[in-house]
Amino acid sequence: MKKTTILIILGLGLFIFGLASCSDKRLTKGEIIKKNVEVYLKEKMNDPSSYEFVKLELIDSITFSNNIEYRKDYFTRNIGYDKSSLERQEGYKTEIPSMYDEKEVENLKTKIRRNEVILSKIDSLATILGNKKYEVASYTYFFSFRGNNALGVKILNEYIVQTNPAPDFEIINITDNKDKIILNPNDFPGYREMMEKNL
């Protein structure tokens, strides 16, 4: 009995020690992202052994709600543009009949109806998401490092990095050109499936 109790205590102690060591080995969000970026960039470097990390800084986080608003703005603008074109066509009908195009009018009406349906479905998806729409869809970081260029000169390299949210923080985009930043990575749950049905 005494031997069994000692073994149980010893086993419990080892289990707790094991849990403590495992939790110590868990990487932080910054460490995971740094590691993911380093793997990606080192493959493209002239001299990977010259790599020196400089900085990883969070610039922005995009929520599903941000992406919902981005898409709603996009389709609202399209509807506005198409309605304006439709009004112009209707004006042609009486003012310059030779410029009036019945096929274009039907095409515009179809596009307007389709985009209004999409807007309505986006609102429905937002309602279904509830509080999940405030969860992070992606992170944007500033990442810099030093490394040798093709001439062997060590230079500072600066990138914008966009990642998925937890737990993997997988790389979505890495660019040194601000114009190539993706405005709404990862959209929001249900969006792509809904678009496939409405195309």
C-alpha positions as CSV (number, residue, x, y, z in Angstrom):
1,M,0.0,0.0,0.0
2,K,2.8,2.4,1.0
3,K,4.7,1.5,-2.2
4,T,1.6,2.1,-4.3
5,T,1.1,5.6,-2.7
6,I,4.8,6.5,-3.3
7,L,4.5,5.4,-7.0
8,I,1.3,7.4,-7.5
9,I,2.9,10.5,-5.9
10,L,6.0,10.0,-8.0
11,G,3.9,9.5,-11.2
12,L,1.8,12.6,-10.4
13,G,5.0,14.6,-9.8
14,L,6.4,13.5,-13.2
15,F,3.1,14.3,-14.9
16,I,3.0,17.8,-13.5
17,F,6.7,18.4,-14.3
18,G,5.9,17.2,-17.9
19,L,3.0,19.6,-18.2
20,A,5.2,22.4,-16.9
21,S,8.0,21.6,-19.4
22,C,5.5,21.4,-22.3
23,S,4.0,24.8,-21.5
24,D,7.4,26.3,-21.3
25,K,8.1,25.1,-24.9
26,R,4.9,26.7,-26.4
27,L,5.9,29.4,-28.7
28,T,4.3,32.9,-28.4
29,K,2.4,34.4,-31.3
30,G,5.4,36.6,-32.2
31,E,7.7,33.6,-32.2
32,I,5.5,31.5,-34.4
33,I,5.1,34.4,-36.9
34,K,8.9,35.1,-36.9
35,K,9.6,31.4,-37.5
36,N,7.1,31.2,-40.4
37,V,8.5,34.3,-42.0
38,E,12.1,33.2,-41.6
39,V,11.4,29.8,-43.2
40,Y,9.7,31.7,-46.2
41,L,12.4,34.3,-46.6
42,K,15.5,32.2,-46.1
43,E,14.5,30.1,-49.1
44,K,14.7,33.2,-51.2
45,M,17.9,34.7,-49.8
46,N,21.2,34.8,-51.6
47,D,23.1,33.8,-48.4
48,P,20.7,32.4,-45.8
49,S,23.6,32.1,-43.3
50,S,23.9,35.9,-43.3
51,Y,20.4,36.3,-41.9
52,E,20.0,38.5,-38.8
53,F,16.6,39.2,-37.4
54,V,15.9,42.9,-36.7
55,K,12.2,43.5,-35.9
56,L,8.7,42.2,-35.9
57,E,6.0,44.8,-35.2
58,L,2.2,44.4,-35.3
59,I,0.7,47.1,-37.6
60,D,-2.9,46.1,-37.9
61,S,-5.4,43.4,-37.3
62,I,-8.4,42.9,-39.5
63,T,-11.6,41.4,-38.1
64,F,-14.3,39.5,-40.0
65,S,-16.5,42.6,-39.4
66,N,-14.0,44.8,-41.2
67,N,-14.1,42.4,-44.2
68,I,-17.9,42.4,-44.1
69,E,-17.9,46.2,-44.3
70,Y,-15.3,46.1,-47.1
71,R,-17.4,43.8,-49.2
72,K,-20.6,45.7,-48.5
73,D,-19.0,49.0,-49.6
74,Y,-17.7,47.3,-52.8
75,F,-21.1,46.0,-53.8
76,T,-22.9,49.2,-52.8
77,R,-20.5,51.2,-55.0
78,N,-21.1,48.8,-57.9
79,I,-24.9,49.2,-57.5
80,G,-24.5,53.0,-57.5
81,Y,-22.3,52.9,-60.6
82,D,-24.7,50.6,-62.5
83,K,-27.8,52.7,-61.5
84,S,-26.1,55.8,-62.8
85,S,-25.3,54.0,-66.1
86,L,-28.9,52.8,-66.2
87,E,-30.2,56.4,-65.7
88,R,-27.9,57.5,-68.5
89,Q,-29.3,54.8,-70.8
90,E,-32.9,55.8,-69.9
91,G,-31.9,59.4,-70.8
92,Y,-30.5,58.3,-74.2
93,K,-33.9,56.6,-74.9
94,T,-35.6,60.0,-75.2
95,E,-32.7,62.4,-75.9
96,I,-30.4,60.4,-78.2
97,P,-32.2,57.3,-79.3
98,S,-29.2,56.1,-81.4
99,M,-27.1,55.8,-78.2
100,Y,-29.8,53.8,-76.4
101,D,-28.9,50.1,-76.0
102,E,-31.7,47.8,-74.9
103,K,-29.2,44.9,-74.3
104,E,-27.1,47.1,-72.0
105,V,-30.2,48.2,-70.1
106,E,-31.1,44.5,-69.4
107,N,-27.5,43.7,-68.5
108,L,-27.4,46.6,-66.0
109,K,-30.7,45.6,-64.4
110,T,-29.5,42.0,-64.0
111,K,-26.2,43.2,-62.4
112,I,-28.1,45.5,-60.0
113,R,-30.5,42.7,-58.9
114,R,-27.6,40.3,-58.4
115,N,-25.6,42.8,-56.3
116,E,-28.7,43.6,-54.2
117,V,-29.2,39.9,-53.5
118,I,-25.5,39.6,-52.6
119,L,-25.8,42.6,-50.2
120,S,-28.8,41.0,-48.6
121,K,-27.0,37.7,-48.2
122,I,-23.9,39.4,-46.7
123,D,-26.2,40.9,-44.1
124,S,-27.7,37.5,-43.4
125,L,-24.2,36.0,-43.0
126,A,-23.2,38.8,-40.6
127,T,-26.3,38.0,-38.5
128,I,-25.5,34.3,-38.4
129,L,-21.9,35.0,-37.4
130,G,-23.0,37.0,-34.3
131,N,-20.1,37.8,-32.1
132,K,-17.7,35.7,-34.2
133,K,-17.7,38.6,-36.7
134,Y,-15.5,40.5,-34.2
135,E,-12.8,37.8,-34.2
136,V,-9.5,38.5,-36.0
137,A,-9.4,37.4,-39.7
138,S,-5.8,38.4,-40.3
139,Y,-2.8,40.2,-38.8
140,T,-0.5,42.6,-40.6
141,Y,3.1,43.0,-39.4
142,F,6.2,45.0,-40.2
143,F,9.2,42.6,-40.5
144,S,12.8,43.6,-41.0
145,F,16.1,41.7,-41.1
146,R,19.6,42.1,-42.4
147,G,21.2,39.8,-44.9
148,N,23.8,39.7,-47.7
149,N,22.6,40.7,-51.1
150,A,23.9,39.2,-54.4
151,L,27.1,41.3,-54.1
152,G,27.8,40.0,-50.6
153,V,26.9,43.4,-48.9
154,K,24.8,43.1,-45.8
155,I,21.7,45.3,-46.2
156,L,18.5,45.9,-44.3
157,N,15.4,44.3,-45.8
158,E,11.9,45.5,-44.8
159,Y,8.6,43.7,-45.5
160,I,4.9,43.8,-44.8
161,V,3.7,40.4,-43.6
162,Q,0.0,39.3,-43.5
163,T,-0.9,36.2,-41.6
164,N,-3.9,34.0,-40.6
165,P,-5.1,34.2,-37.0
166,A,-4.3,31.7,-34.3
167,P,-3.3,29.0,-33.9
168,D,-1.0,28.6,-37.0
169,F,-0.5,32.3,-38.0
170,E,0.2,30.9,-41.5
171,I,1.6,33.5,-44.0
172,I,-0.9,34.9,-46.4
173,N,1.2,37.6,-48.0
174,I,4.8,39.0,-47.8
175,T,5.6,42.1,-49.8
176,D,8.0,45.0,-49.8
177,N,5.5,47.0,-51.9
178,K,2.7,48.7,-49.9
179,D,0.5,48.6,-53.0
180,K,0.5,44.8,-52.9
181,I,-1.0,44.6,-49.4
182,I,-4.3,42.5,-49.5
183,L,-7.1,44.8,-48.2
184,N,-9.3,42.1,-46.8
185,P,-7.5,38.8,-46.3
186,N,-9.7,35.8,-45.4
187,D,-13.0,37.5,-46.2
188,F,-15.4,36.1,-43.6
189,P,-17.0,32.6,-43.0
190,G,-19.6,31.7,-45.7
191,Y,-18.7,34.5,-48.1
192,R,-16.9,32.5,-50.8
193,E,-19.5,29.7,-50.8
194,M,-22.3,32.3,-51.1
195,M,-20.5,34.0,-54.0
196,E,-20.0,30.7,-55.8
197,K,-23.8,30.2,-55.7
198,N,-24.5,33.7,-56.9
199,L,-22.1,33.9,-59.8
